[in-house]
Amino acid sequence: MVTFGKLNLDTDFEYRVIREEENDLDLFIDLNYRSLDIKLEDTNFFNSRVQFPFVRSIILRLNKESDIITIHLMRDIDLFSAFANFEINISNSIISIKNEYEKVLMYKSIK
């Protein structure tokens, strides 16, 4: 597990910082066109998960002092190829991005 500001990240994938300015940071995680399942057990809107097929990469955009991060799902290597993005609260949490037999499972757990 690695920590960037308030983000606790547990991942099987290599990551790299692609932008860092004062407290702002962008992390790039290459998924190599795998399907991404986002586990949503703690919501009353979805039943269990949301799946995005053929995700090239994820960009985690955060401010090191904030509890809110933005997650961008990318279709290609180009930084303007985001096809979905959303915000999550990361306070007292661990964000996991795990490889599960050619698909990726993303979920949030309590720290």
ChimeraX attribute file (.defattr): number of C-alpha atoms within 10 A of each C-alpha:
attribute: neighborCount
match mode: 1-to-1
recipient: residues
	/A:1	10
	/A:2	10
	/A:3	11
	/A:4	14
	/A:5	15
	/A:6	19
	/A:7	24
	/A:8	19
	/A:9	17
	/A:10	17
	/A:11	17
	/A:12	14
	/A:13	12
	/A:14	9
	/A:15	15
	/A:16	11
	/A:17	12
	/A:18	10
	/A:19	11
	/A:20	13
	/A:21	8
	/A:22	7
	/A:23	12
	/A:24	14
	/A:25	18
	/A:26	19
	/A:27	18
	/A:28	20
	/A:29	21
	/A:30	18
	/A:31	23
	/A:32	15
	/A:33	17
	/A:34	19
	/A:35	18
	/A:36	27
	/A:37	20
	/A:38	17
	/A:39	17
	/A:40	16
	/A:41	13
	/A:42	10
	/A:43	10
	/A:44	8
	/A:45	8
	/A:46	11
	/A:47	11
	/A:48	13
	/A:49	15
	/A:50	12
	/A:51	14
	/A:52	15
	/A:53	13
	/A:54	17
	/A:55	22
	/A:56	21
	/A:57	25
	/A:58	22
	/A:59	23
	/A:60	19
	/A:61	19
	/A:62	23
	/A:63	20
	/A:64	17
	/A:65	12
	/A:66	15
	/A:67	16
	/A:68	17
	/A:69	19
	/A:70	15
	/A:71	19
	/A:72	20
	/A:73	21
	/A:74	25
	/A:75	20
	/A:76	16
	/A:77	14
	/A:78	10
	/A:79	12
	/A:80	9
	/A:81	14
	/A:82	19
	/A:83	12
	/A:84	11
	/A:85	13
	/A:86	9
	/A:87	13
	/A:88	12
	/A:89	13
	/A:90	20
	/A:91	14
	/A:92	13
	/A:93	17
	/A:94	20
	/A:95	19
	/A:96	18
	/A:97	22
	/A:98	18
	/A:99	16
	/A:100	13
	/A:101	8
	/A:102	12
	/A:103	20
	/A:104	23
	/A:105	19
	/A:106	19
	/A:107	17
	/A:108	22
	/A:109	10
	/A:110	9
	/A:111	10
